[in-house]
Amino acid sequence: MKPVFLTAFAVVLSACSGPPVIEVGPSPSDASSSVKPLRYAPVTAGTVDYRPVDPKPWIERNERVAPKAGGE
């Protein structure tokens, strides 16, 4: 019966105490705390335009990849 009484007494005493203060870093409610400046980063930074374009002339493209004269 004693362990039950001691357990009940510990539960009652712990209910009367406040929650522990757990803080890491500056308090958000402190108006004098420093804040890192924000920097603008556009959403479309680094994107590539993939819109359709007109095809290049096929003669120029064929000549660029054709074997050179002289057998090389």
N, CA, C and O atoms as a GROMACS GRO file, in nm:
protein
  288
    1MET      N    1   0.081  -0.119   0.000
    1MET     CA    2   0.000   0.000   0.000
    1MET      C    3   0.086   0.126   0.000
    1MET      O    4   0.044   0.230  -0.051
    2LYS      N    5   0.205   0.117   0.057
    2LYS     CA    6   0.291   0.232   0.062
    2LYS      C    7   0.336   0.279  -0.077
    2LYS      O    8   0.335   0.399  -0.103
    3PRO      N    9   0.376   0.188  -0.169
    3PRO     CA   10   0.416   0.235  -0.301
    3PRO      C   11   0.304   0.308  -0.374
    3PRO      O   12   0.331   0.404  -0.446
    4VAL      N   13   0.183   0.266  -0.358
    4VAL     CA   14   0.070   0.333  -0.422
    4VAL      C   15   0.054   0.473  -0.364
    4VAL      O   16   0.030   0.568  -0.439
    5PHE      N   17   0.067   0.487  -0.233
    5PHE     CA   18   0.053   0.618  -0.168
    5PHE      C   19   0.166   0.711  -0.213
    5PHE      O   20   0.142   0.828  -0.242
    6LEU      N   21   0.289   0.659  -0.220
    6LEU     CA   22   0.401   0.741  -0.263
    6LEU      C   23   0.387   0.782  -0.409
    6LEU      O   24   0.421   0.895  -0.445
    7THR      N   25   0.338   0.693  -0.492
    7THR     CA   26   0.318   0.725  -0.634
    7THR      C   27   0.211   0.832  -0.651
    7THR      O   28   0.228   0.925  -0.729
    8ALA      N   29   0.101   0.819  -0.578
    8ALA     CA   30  -0.007   0.917  -0.584
    8ALA      C   31   0.042   1.052  -0.534
    8ALA      O   32   0.008   1.156  -0.590
    9PHE      N   33   0.123   1.052  -0.428
    9PHE     CA   34   0.177   1.175  -0.372
    9PHE      C   35   0.271   1.242  -0.474
    9PHE      O   36   0.268   1.364  -0.488
   10ALA      N   37   0.354   1.164  -0.544
   10ALA     CA   38   0.444   1.218  -0.644
   10ALA      C   39   0.367   1.276  -0.762
   10ALA      O   40   0.406   1.380  -0.816
   11VAL      N   41   0.259   1.211  -0.802
   11VAL     CA   42   0.178   1.261  -0.913
   11VAL      C   43   0.112   1.393  -0.875
   11VAL      O   44   0.108   1.485  -0.956
   12VAL      N   45   0.061   1.404  -0.753
   12VAL     CA   46  -0.004   1.528  -0.708
   12VAL      C   47   0.099   1.640  -0.701
   12VAL      O   48   0.071   1.752  -0.743
   13LEU      N   49   0.217   1.612  -0.649
   13LEU     CA   50   0.320   1.715  -0.640
   13LEU      C   51   0.368   1.759  -0.779
   13LEU      O   52   0.394   1.877  -0.801
   14SER      N   53   0.380   1.667  -0.871
   14SER     CA   54   0.428   1.703  -1.004
   14SER      C   55   0.322   1.783  -1.081
   14SER      O   56   0.356   1.863  -1.168
   15ALA      N   57   0.196   1.762  -1.049
   15ALA     CA   58   0.090   1.837  -1.115
   15ALA      C   59   0.087   1.981  -1.067
   15ALA      O   60   0.036   2.068  -1.138
   16CYS      N   61   0.140   2.008  -0.951
   16CYS     CA   62   0.141   2.143  -0.897
   16CYS      C   63   0.257   2.226  -0.952
   16CYS      O   64   0.252   2.349  -0.945
   17SER      N   65   0.358   2.164  -1.006
   17SER     CA   66   0.472   2.239  -1.057
   17SER      C   67   0.447   2.279  -1.202
   17SER      O   68   0.368   2.217  -1.273
   18GLY      N   69   0.516   2.384  -1.245
   18GLY     CA   70   0.503   2.430  -1.382
   18GLY      C   71   0.589   2.348  -1.476
   18GLY      O   72   0.674   2.271  -1.431
   19PRO      N   73   0.567   2.363  -1.606
   19PRO     CA   74   0.648   2.288  -1.702
   19PRO      C   75   0.792   2.340  -1.701
   19PRO      O   76   0.815   2.457  -1.672
   20PRO      N   77   0.887   2.256  -1.732
   20PRO     CA   78   1.026   2.302  -1.734
   20PRO      C   79   1.049   2.401  -1.849
   20PRO      O   80   0.988   2.391  -1.955
   21VAL      N   81   1.139   2.494  -1.824
   21VAL     CA   82   1.171   2.593  -1.926
   21VAL      C   83   1.280   2.535  -2.016
   21VAL      O   84   1.392   2.510  -1.972
   22ILE      N   85   1.245   2.513  -2.141
   22ILE     CA   86   1.340   2.457  -2.238
   22ILE      C   87   1.358   2.562  -2.346
   22ILE      O   88   1.267   2.588  -2.425
   23GLU      N   89   1.476   2.623  -2.350
   23GLU     CA   90   1.504   2.726  -2.450
   23GLU      C   91   1.636   2.698  -2.518
   23GLU      O   92   1.734   2.661  -2.453
   24VAL      N   93   1.638   2.714  -2.647
   24VAL     CA   94   1.760   2.704  -2.724
   24VAL      C   95   1.766   2.828  -2.812
   24VAL      O   96   1.678   2.850  -2.895
   25GLY      N   97   1.868   2.908  -2.793
   25GLY     CA   98   1.881   3.030  -2.872
   25GLY      C   99   1.800   3.143  -2.812
   25GLY      O  100   1.748   3.131  -2.701
   26PRO      N  101   1.790   3.253  -2.886
   26PRO     CA  102   1.718   3.369  -2.833
   26PRO      C  103   1.568   3.344  -2.826
   26PRO      O  104   1.511   3.267  -2.903
   27SER      N  105   1.506   3.412  -2.731
   27SER     CA  106   1.362   3.397  -2.713
   27SER      C  107   1.286   3.471  -2.823
   27SER      O  108   1.322   3.586  -2.852
   28PRO      N  109   1.186   3.412  -2.884
   28PRO     CA  110   1.109   3.483  -2.986
   28PRO      C  111   1.031   3.600  -2.931
   28PRO      O  112   0.993   3.690  -3.007
   29SER      N  113   1.005   3.602  -2.801
   29SER     CA  114   0.929   3.712  -2.744
   29SER      C  115   1.018   3.830  -2.706
   29SER      O  116   0.967   3.934  -2.665
   30ASP      N  117   1.150   3.816  -2.720
   30ASP     CA  118   1.243   3.925  -2.687
   30ASP      C  119   1.254   4.017  -2.808
   30ASP      O  120   1.301   3.976  -2.914
   31ALA      N  121   1.211   4.143  -2.790
   31ALA     CA  122   1.210   4.238  -2.901
   31ALA      C  123   1.350   4.285  -2.938
   31ALA      O  124   1.370   4.335  -3.048
   32SER      N  125   1.446   4.271  -2.849
   32SER     CA  126   1.582   4.319  -2.878
   32SER      C  127   1.670   4.211  -2.940
   32SER      O  128   1.787   4.237  -2.968
   33SER      N  129   1.617   4.092  -2.963
   33SER     CA  130   1.698   3.987  -3.023
   33SER      C  131   1.722   4.017  -3.171
   33SER      O  132   1.634   4.072  -3.238
   34SER      N  133   1.840   3.981  -3.220
   34SER     CA  134   1.874   4.012  -3.359
   34SER      C  135   1.812   3.908  -3.453
   34SER      O  136   1.793   3.792  -3.417
   35VAL      N  137   1.784   3.953  -3.574
   35VAL     CA  138   1.722   3.868  -3.675
   35VAL      C  139   1.806   3.878  -3.801
   35VAL      O  140   1.849   3.987  -3.839
   36LYS      N  141   1.831   3.765  -3.866
   36LYS     CA  142   1.907   3.767  -3.990
   36LYS      C  143   1.828   3.841  -4.097
   36LYS      O  144   1.706   3.824  -4.107
   37PRO      N  145   1.895   3.922  -4.178
   37PRO     CA  146   1.823   3.992  -4.284
   37PRO      C  147   1.775   3.894  -4.391
   37PRO      O  148   1.845   3.797  -4.424
   38LEU      N  149   1.658   3.919  -4.444
   38LEU     CA  150   1.603   3.835  -4.549
   38LEU      C  151   1.666   3.873  -4.682
   38LEU      O  152   1.698   3.990  -4.705
   39ARG      N  153   1.684   3.775  -4.770
   39ARG     CA  154   1.732   3.807  -4.904
   39ARG      C  155   1.632   3.752  -5.005
   39ARG      O  156   1.572   3.646  -4.986
   40TYR      N  157   1.617   3.827  -5.110
   40TYR     CA  158   1.521   3.790  -5.213
   40TYR      C  159   1.579   3.680  -5.301
   40TYR      O  160   1.691   3.694  -5.350
   41ALA      N  161   1.505   3.574  -5.322
   41ALA     CA  162   1.544   3.467  -5.412
   41ALA      C  163   1.425   3.440  -5.505
   41ALA      O  164   1.325   3.383  -5.461
   42PRO      N  165   1.436   3.479  -5.633
   42PRO     CA  166   1.322   3.457  -5.723
   42PRO      C  167   1.294   3.308  -5.743
   42PRO      O  168   1.385   3.225  -5.744
   43VAL      N  169   1.168   3.278  -5.760
   43VAL     CA  170   1.125   3.139  -5.776
   43VAL      C  171   1.177   3.082  -5.907
   43VAL      O  172   1.208   2.962  -5.914
   44THR      N  173   1.187   3.163  -6.009
   44THR     CA  174   1.227   3.114  -6.141
   44THR      C  175   1.377   3.124  -6.166
   44THR      O  176   1.420   3.114  -6.281
   45ALA      N  177   1.457   3.144  -6.062
   45ALA     CA  178   1.602   3.155  -6.081
   45ALA      C  179   1.658   3.022  -6.129
   45ALA      O  180   1.629   2.917  -6.070
   46GLY      N  181   1.737   3.025  -6.234
   46GLY     CA  182   1.802   2.905  -6.285
   46GLY      C  183   1.717   2.820  -6.378
   46GLY      O  184   1.760   2.710  -6.416
   47THR      N  185   1.600   2.866  -6.416
   47THR     CA  186   1.519   2.785  -6.507
   47THR      C  187   1.563   2.807  -6.652
   47THR      O  188   1.622   2.910  -6.684
   48VAL      N  189   1.534   2.711  -6.736
   48VAL     CA  190   1.571   2.717  -6.877
   48VAL      C  191   1.442   2.726  -6.959
   48VAL      O  192   1.343   2.660  -6.928
   49ASP      N  193   1.445   2.807  -7.061
   49ASP     CA  194   1.328   2.824  -7.146
   49ASP      C  195   1.319   2.709  -7.245
   49ASP      O  196   1.411   2.689  -7.325
   50TYR      N  197   1.212   2.633  -7.240
   50TYR     CA  198   1.193   2.517  -7.328
   50TYR      C  199   1.080   2.538  -7.428
   50TYR      O  200   1.012   2.443  -7.466
   51ARG      N  201   1.059   2.661  -7.470
   51ARG     CA  202   0.954   2.688  -7.568
   51ARG      C  203   0.998   2.634  -7.705
   51ARG      O  204   1.117   2.634  -7.736
   52PRO      N  205   0.903   2.590  -7.786
   52PRO     CA  206   0.939   2.540  -7.919
   52PRO      C  207   0.996   2.653  -8.005
   52PRO      O  208   0.952   2.768  -7.997
   53VAL      N  209   1.094   2.618  -8.088
   53VAL     CA  210   1.155   2.715  -8.180
   53VAL      C  211   1.148   2.658  -8.321
   53VAL      O  212   1.125   2.538  -8.341
   54ASP      N  213   1.167   2.743  -8.418
   54ASP     CA  214   1.169   2.698  -8.556
   54ASP      C  215   1.295   2.614  -8.579
   54ASP      O  216   1.400   2.644  -8.524
   55PRO      N  217   1.285   2.508  -8.661
   55PRO     CA  218   1.404   2.426  -8.687
   55PRO      C  219   1.505   2.502  -8.772
   55PRO      O  220   1.470   2.589  -8.852
   56LYS      N  221   1.633   2.467  -8.753
   56LYS     CA  222   1.739   2.528  -8.833
   56LYS      C  223   1.738   2.463  -8.971
   56LYS      O  224   1.686   2.352  -8.988
   57PRO      N  225   1.794   2.530  -9.068
   57PRO     CA  226   1.798   2.473  -9.204
   57PRO      C  227   1.874   2.341  -9.205
   57PRO      O  228   1.982   2.331  -9.147
   58TRP      N  229   1.818   2.240  -9.271
   58TRP     CA  230   1.878   2.106  -9.266
   58TRP      C  231   2.006   2.097  -9.346
   58TRP      O  232   2.089   2.011  -9.317
   59ILE      N  233   2.026   2.182  -9.445
   59ILE     CA  234   2.150   2.176  -9.526
   59ILE      C  235   2.269   2.214  -9.438
   59ILE      O  236   2.372   2.146  -9.441
   60GLU      N  237   2.258   2.321  -9.362
   60GLU     CA  238   2.367   2.363  -9.274
   60GLU      C  239   2.396   2.255  -9.170
   60GLU      O  240   2.513   2.229  -9.139
   61ARG      N  241   2.294   2.194  -9.117
   61ARG     CA  242   2.314   2.092  -9.014
   61ARG      C  243   2.382   1.969  -9.072
   61ARG      O  244   2.468   1.909  -9.008
   62ASN      N  245   2.345   1.930  -9.194
   62ASN     CA  246   2.408   1.814  -9.258
   62ASN      C  247   2.554   1.843  -9.290
   62ASN      O  248   2.640   1.756  -9.269
   63GLU      N  249   2.585   1.962  -9.339
   63GLU     CA  250   2.722   1.996  -9.373
   63GLU      C  251   2.812   2.001  -9.249
   63GLU      O  252   2.931   1.971  -9.258
   64ARG      N  253   2.757   2.037  -9.136
   64ARG     CA  254   2.835   2.046  -9.014
   64ARG      C  255   2.877   1.907  -8.965
   64ARG      O  256   2.985   1.893  -8.908
   65VAL      N  257   2.795   1.804  -8.987
   65VAL     CA  258   2.828   1.671  -8.939
   65VAL      C  259   2.881   1.578  -9.047
   65VAL      O  260   2.921   1.466  -9.018
   66ALA      N  261   2.882   1.624  -9.170
   66ALA     CA  262   2.933   1.541  -9.280
   66ALA      C  263   3.084   1.526  -9.271
   66ALA      O  264   3.152   1.615  -9.219
   67PRO      N  265   3.138   1.415  -9.322
   67PRO     CA  266   3.285   1.400  -9.320
   67PRO      C  267   3.351   1.508  -9.403
   67PRO      O  268   3.300   1.549  -9.507
   68LYS      N  269   3.465   1.553  -9.355
   68LYS     CA  270   3.539   1.660  -9.426
   68LYS      C  271   3.606   1.603  -9.551
   68LYS      O  272   3.635   1.483  -9.559
   69ALA      N  273   3.629   1.687  -9.647
   69ALA     CA  274   3.697   1.645  -9.770
   69ALA      C  275   3.841   1.609  -9.737
   69ALA      O  276   3.905   1.681  -9.661
   70GLY      N  277   3.891   1.504  -9.789
   70GLY     CA  278   4.027   1.460  -9.761
   70GLY      C  279   4.030   1.331  -9.685
   70GLY      O  280   4.138   1.279  -9.658
   71GLY      N  281   3.916   1.276  -9.648
   71GLY     CA  282   3.909   1.146  -9.586
   71GLY      C  283   3.935   1.144  -9.434
   71GLY      O  284   3.955   1.037  -9.378
   72GLU      N  285   3.937   1.257  -9.370
   72GLU     CA  286   3.961   1.256  -9.223
   72GLU      C  287   3.835   1.251  -9.147
   72GLU      O  288   3.838   1.248  -9.024
   0.00000   0.00000   0.00000
